[in-house]
Amino acid sequence: MEMQPGQMAYDRASTVFSPDGRLFQVEYALQAIQMGGTAVAVTYDTGIVFVAYRNLPVSSLAEASSIEKSFAIDSGLGCVTAGLIADSRVLVEFLRVEAQRHRIAYSESAPFAMLGHSLGTLLQQFTQFGGTRPFAVSLLLGGFTNGRPGLVELDPSGATIGWKAYAIGRNRRAVADYLEEKIGEHRDEAAAFELAVQAVAEGSPSPFPPEALDVAILEPESELRRLTPADIAKRAQGMPFIGTPERKTSGR
């Protein structure tokens, strides 16, 4: 497609600002994240609940559990992602390596805020050099400081923000508004789970089966614990937005 006279290709390079100070490639990466499922993290008194919506495979031959949105980083460290799964794996591997470097050097788990800033630096570099593109991933990284849970959000620009609870992915603004309205001062694991699942439902256009949820729980000095579909179905029983999966019938 030919450019119109006077049109500048600001949106074709990640290193060129438009006249109004925008990096279009970063904005395009954010738009790609919006195309994916919603992911939510909610802290409670002693831990963090990660819940992500995943698009179930159309084929009955595929294993739905193979689609992962939550990842273990180290003891007491975990994350949930939204966006391109392949990009997510690269960032998760970076976090795991950095966490092990810190553990080898200091014989302790890496502070989650420090890991977040290290990853933010990597993300920012991919908006600064030619021949690269920003990662099309947003990520909620969770960990603990003196036993208290906390979250750091990272987006393709490399910005890092701390939260008690937050949402990334599809309809994240509406979901974040819902969390802000419903969250209280103190929550246990069951309340955090219910709030997180309800928030994910806010970002979904229709009811979904329990198999569509990737749920994981993080506690201090423990590996990320992922719930099985049976556990999720049991905990979510009676929630009105949990539907029955529709099976497509063959015409043969």
C-alpha positions in Angstrom: 0.0 0.0 0.0 1.5 3.3 -1.1 1.7 6.2 1.4 -0.2 9.3 0.7 1.9 12.5 0.0 3.1 14.0 3.3 2.3 10.8 5.3 5.1 9.6 7.6 5.6 6.0 8.6 5.8 6.7 12.3 3.9 3.4 13.0 6.5 1.3 11.1 9.4 1.6 13.5 9.5 1.1 17.3 12.2 3.8 17.6 10.5 6.8 16.0 8.1 9.1 17.9 5.1 10.6 16.1 4.8 14.4 16.3 2.4 14.1 19.2 4.9 11.9 21.2 3.4 8.5 20.6 5.2 5.1 19.9 2.7 3.4 17.7 4.4 0.0 17.9 3.9 -0.1 21.7 0.3 0.8 21.2 -0.1 -1.9 18.7 1.4 -4.4 21.1 -1.1 -3.3 23.8 -3.9 -3.8 21.2 -2.7 -7.3 20.5 -2.9 -8.0 24.3 -6.5 -6.8 24.3 -7.3 -9.6 21.7 -6.4 -12.2 24.3 -8.2 -13.5 27.4 -8.6 -11.6 30.6 -6.1 -12.4 33.5 -6.6 -11.2 37.1 -4.4 -11.4 40.3 -5.9 -10.7 43.7 -3.9 -10.6 46.9 -5.3 -11.9 50.2 -4.1 -11.8 53.7 -1.5 -14.6 53.3 -1.2 -15.2 49.5 -2.2 -14.4 45.9 -4.8 -15.9 43.6 -4.1 -15.8 39.8 -7.0 -16.4 37.5 -6.8 -16.3 33.7 -9.3 -17.0 30.9 -8.0 -19.2 28.2 -9.6 -19.9 24.8 -10.4 -23.6 24.7 -9.2 -25.5 21.7 -11.9 -26.1 19.0 -10.7 -29.7 18.4 -11.7 -32.4 20.9 -8.3 -33.9 20.4 -6.4 -31.0 22.0 -5.5 -30.9 25.7 -7.0 -27.8 27.3 -4.6 -28.0 30.2 -1.6 -27.5 27.9 -2.6 -23.9 27.5 -0.9 -22.2 30.4 -1.4 -18.6 31.5 0.1 -18.8 35.0 3.7 -19.7 35.7 5.9 -20.6 38.6 9.1 -18.5 38.9 10.7 -19.6 42.2 9.6 -20.4 45.7 7.2 -17.6 46.7 7.2 -16.1 43.1 4.7 -16.5 40.3 3.0 -14.7 37.5 0.0 -14.6 35.2 0.2 -13.3 31.6 -2.0 -12.0 28.9 -1.1 -11.7 25.2 1.0 -13.8 22.8 1.8 -17.1 24.6 5.1 -17.5 22.7 6.3 -14.0 23.9 5.2 -14.9 27.5 7.5 -17.9 27.5 10.5 -15.8 26.7 9.7 -13.3 29.6 9.0 -16.1 32.1 12.3 -17.8 31.2 14.0 -14.4 31.8 12.4 -14.1 35.2 13.3 -17.7 36.2 17.0 -17.2 35.2 17.2 -13.9 37.1 15.5 -15.5 40.2 18.1 -18.3 40.2 21.0 -15.9 39.8 19.8 -14.0 42.9 19.3 -17.3 44.8 22.8 -18.5 44.0 24.4 -15.2 44.9 22.4 -14.4 48.1 20.9 -17.8 49.2 17.4 -16.3 49.2 14.4 -15.8 47.0 14.6 -12.8 44.8 12.4 -9.8 45.8 9.5 -9.7 43.4 9.8 -5.9 43.0 13.5 -6.2 42.0 12.6 -8.9 39.4 9.8 -6.6 38.1 12.2 -3.7 37.5 14.7 -6.0 35.8 12.0 -7.3 33.4 10.8 -3.8 32.9 14.3 -2.8 31.8 14.3 -5.6 29.2 10.8 -4.7 27.9 11.9 -1.0 27.6 15.0 -2.0 25.6 12.7 -3.6 22.9 11.1 -0.2 22.4 14.4 1.6 21.9 16.4 -0.3 19.3 15.8 -0.9 15.6 15.3 -4.3 14.2 13.1 -5.4 17.2 9.5 -5.2 18.2 7.9 -4.8 21.6 6.8 -7.9 23.4 3.0 -8.3 23.0 2.6 -9.4 26.6 1.3 -7.9 29.8 2.3 -9.6 33.0 1.3 -9.6 36.7 4.2 -10.7 38.9 3.5 -11.7 42.5 5.7 -12.3 45.5 6.1 -11.5 49.2 7.8 -8.8 51.3 8.2 -9.9 54.9 5.3 -12.3 54.4 3.0 -9.7 52.9 1.8 -10.4 49.3 2.3 -7.9 46.5 1.9 -7.5 42.8 3.8 -5.7 40.0 2.2 -5.1 36.6 4.4 -4.8 33.5 3.3 -3.8 30.0 5.1 -3.7 26.6 6.4 -0.2 27.4 8.4 -1.5 30.4 6.4 0.5 32.9 6.0 -1.1 36.3 3.2 -0.4 38.8 2.4 -2.1 42.1 -1.1 -3.2 42.9 -3.2 -5.1 45.5 -5.3 -6.5 42.7 -5.4 -5.8 39.0 -6.4 -7.1 35.6 -4.7 -7.4 32.2 -5.9 -8.5 28.8 -9.3 -8.1 27.3 -11.5 -5.4 28.8 -8.9 -4.8 31.5 -10.2 -1.3 32.4 -13.8 -2.5 33.0 -12.4 -5.5 35.0 -10.1 -3.3 37.0 -13.0 -0.9 37.8 -14.9 -3.9 39.0 -12.1 -5.0 41.3 -11.7 -1.5 42.7 -15.4 -1.4 43.5 -15.7 -4.9 45.1 -12.4 -5.4 46.9 -12.3 -5.0 50.7 -9.5 -4.5 53.2 -9.2 -8.1 54.3 -9.7 -11.3 52.2 -9.1 -15.0 52.7 -8.2 -17.4 49.9 -11.9 -18.3 49.2 -13.0 -14.7 49.0 -10.0 -13.8 46.8 -10.8 -16.8 44.5 -14.4 -15.7 44.1 -13.6 -12.1 43.5 -10.9 -13.0 40.9 -13.3 -15.4 39.0 -16.1 -12.8 39.1 -13.7 -10.2 37.7 -12.7 -12.5 34.8 -16.4 -13.1 34.1 -16.7 -9.3 33.8 -14.3 -9.4 30.9 -16.0 -12.4 29.2 -18.9 -11.8 26.7 -20.6 -15.0 27.6 -20.7 -17.8 30.3 -17.7 -20.2 30.2 -17.0 -23.7 31.6 -14.6 -24.2 34.5 -12.1 -25.7 32.0 -11.7 -22.3 30.5 -10.0 -21.0 33.7 -6.3 -21.3 34.6 -6.2 -20.8 38.4 -3.1 -20.8 40.6 -2.4 -19.9 44.2 0.8 -18.5 45.6 1.8 -18.7 49.2 5.1 -17.6 51.0 8.0 -20.0 50.6 6.0 -22.3 48.4 5.8 -23.2 44.8 2.9 -21.9 42.7 0.0 -24.3 43.2 -2.2 -24.8 40.1 -5.7 -26.0 40.6 -7.1 -28.9 38.6 -10.3 -28.5 36.5 -12.1 -30.6 39.1 -11.0 -28.3 41.9 -12.0 -25.2 40.0 -15.4 -26.6 39.2 -16.0 -27.5 42.8 -15.0 -24.0 44.1 -17.0 -22.3 41.4 -20.1 -24.3 41.8 -23.2 -22.2 41.8 -21.6 -19.1 40.3 -24.1 -17.9 37.6 -21.4 -17.1 35.0 -20.0 -20.6 34.9 -21.7 -22.2 31.9 -21.7 -25.6 30.2 -19.3 -26.0 27.3 -21.1 -26.2 24.0 -20.1 -29.2 21.9 -20.1 -28.7 18.1 -21.8 -31.5 16.3 -20.4 -33.0 13.1 -22.6 -33.0 10.0 -21.2 -36.3 8.9 
